[in-house]
Amino acid sequence: MATTDLKRAHPGYRARQDRFDLLELPPQRVVAIDGEGDPNASPSYRDALATLFPLAYALKAIGRRDLGVDHVVMPLEGLWDADDLASFTTRRDKAAWRWTMLIAQPDWVDEEQLERARAEVAARGRGPASALARLAVLDEGRCVQTLHVGPYDDEGPVLAELHERVLPSLGLRPDGRHHEVYLGDARRAAPERLRTILRQPVALA
C-alpha cells in the first residue's frame, strides 16, 4: 500500500527562512474547527487541538482499513484574523484574534468518512469538539510565504516586514486570512527551534 505524503505533493509546505516566496497554491481539503480568543487561555482552542489530531488519525485508519489507501497525517495549521491587523504585527493582542485550526486531508476524505471518524473518536472518549469539526476546501490561490524559526511570539517583526515592505514592493495587498503551518511540535521542541510557515493570500493592489 503506497503512502501519500501531501507535504511532498503540495507546494505550500516548502518555505525558506529570510525569503518571501510568491506562489500559486491549488485547493486543499481540510478538517477544521473555528473559534476566537487567546489560544494560550481559551478552553475552546485546547478542545480544538484535542479533537483535530484524533480525527486525523481516525481518518487515516479508515482509509487503510476500508479503502486500501494510506497517507501521512499532516501538521496542524491555523488561519488567523482580527479587526485590526496590528493585533498580529505589533501589539500581538491575542484576545482579539479569530482562528480556524485545521489539518489537511487527502481527496478521498468526505462527509461520510468524517462522520465515521467522529463516531470512532467518541467511542474512545476523545474529541471534545468533534461536533464542531467540519470538512472544507481551502482555496487560497496566489500567496506569499516565508519560514519563521523561533518562538511564535517572535513572528511580529516578520509579519510587519511582509505587510509593510514585501507586499507593497510586489504591488500586492492581503486578500485572505493569515495562515500558519506548524512544522514543529511545541510540546517537544525548544521555542527557538520551532519552524512555522507564515503565509498570506494576496491580490493585486
N, C-alpha and C positions, 0 to 999 in steps of 0.2 A: 504494500500500500504506500503510494507516494505521499509525502507530506508537503503541503503548500505552505510557504512562508511569505505572507503578504508584505513583509518588510523588504523582501528582495524584489517583489513584483511591482510594488507601488513606489514611485519616485519621491513621495513625500516623506519617506522615512530615512532619507540621506541628507545630511546637512553638515556644514563646516563652521568651525569657530572662527570668529572675526571676519566672516564673509557673509554677505547678504545675497542670496541667490534668488533670481526670478524664475519661476517655473509654472507650468500648466498642469494641474492635477486632475485625474479622472475621478468620477463619482466613486464613493466608497460606502458600502453598507456598514452600519454600526448598530450596537445596542447601547442606549443612552438613558440617563436619568437626569432630570432637571432640578435645580434648586437655587438658593440665594443665601448670601451672608458669608461671614468669615469662615473659610474652610478649617481654620485651626480651632474654632469654637462651636461649629454648627453640628448638632447631632444628625441632621439630615445628610450632611456631607459624609460623615462617618458611615451612616447606613448605606449611602450610595456605593461607597467603595466596598463595603462588606457584602454587597449584593452583586456588583458587576463581575467580580472575579469568579465567584461560584457559578453564576450563569454562564460565563465564558467557558469554563471547564466542563460544565454540563453539556453545552452545545458541542464542544469538541468530542465528548464521549458519545453523544447521539450520532454524530457524523461517522465515527469509527464503527460503532456497533450496528447501526441500522442502514447507513447509506454507503458504506465502504469508502469513505473519504476521510482525510485527516488534514489538520492544519496546526500551525504553531499559534498558540494563544498570544494575541498581540498586547502591546503595552497599554497602560492607562493613558487616556488623553483627556484634555479639558478645553471647552470653549468658554470664554470669559467675556463679560462686558459690564458696563456701568454707564449711568447717565453722563458722567464726566470722565473723559479719557485720562485726566490727571490722576484719577483714582488708581490707575495702573502704573503710570510712568514716573510720577514724582511723589505724590502723597502716599501711595500704596494703602488706600483706605479700604481695607478688606471687607468691612461691614457693608459697603455699598456694592459689592460685586454680585453679579448673577452668573451662574455657572451651569454648564451641562457636562457631566462626566460621561465618558464613553469608552468602548473598546471596539475596534474594527472587527468585522466578521467577513468570512468568505461569502460568495454569492448564493450558495445553497441554503443559507440560513433564511427561513421565512417565518411568518407568524405562527404557523403550526409548530415548528421546531422551538420557537421561543416559549410557547405555552407548555410544551413538554419539558423544557429546561426549568421553567418556573415550578412545575409540579415536582420534579426531581429534587430541586434545591429545597423546596418547602418540606418535603418528606424527610430531609436530613436536619430540619430545624434551623436552616440558614436563610440568608437573603431577606433581611428585614424590610427592604424597599422593593421587593420583587414586583409588587403591584404597580409600581411607578415606572418600571423599565419599559422602554418602547423600542421598536425597530424603526430605523430611519435610514435615509440615504443622504450622506454629506457630499454636497456638490460645490466645492469651493472655487474651482476653476483656476484663474491666474492668482498666484500668491508670491510673496517674498518671505523667505525664511532664513534663519541662521541657527547655529548651535550655541547654546549657553552652557558653560561648565562652571558649576559652583552652586551656592545656596539659592533657593527660589527667591528669597528676598533681595538678592543682588541683581535681579533681572531689570530693575527700573531704568538704569542708565542705558542698557542695551535697547530697551523699548523706546526710550526717548530718542536715541540716535536713529532708530528705524523710522519713527514718525516725523521727526523734526528735520532730519538730513537726508536719509536714504530715499524715502518715498518722494519728497519734492524734487530731488535731483533726477529721478526717473520719470517725472511727470505723472505720478500716480497718487492716489488717495486711498485710505482704508475703505473696504467695501465688504464688511462682514465682521464676524466676531474674532477676537484674538484667540489663537489656537496654540495649545501647548501639548507636546508629546513627551511623556516622561520615560526616558530610556533607562534611567536608573531606579533603584528601589530605595526610597527614602528611609525605610525601616532598617536597611542593612548598610548602605553606603554612607561614608562620611560626607557632610554637606558640601565640602569643597570638591568632591568627586562626582557629584550629581551631574547628569547630562540631560539637557532638556532642549528639544527643538521648539523654537519660537517662530510661529507662522502668522502672517497677516494676509488674508484675501484682499485683493486690490482691484481698482478700476482706473481708467484714465481720469486725470484731474480735470 
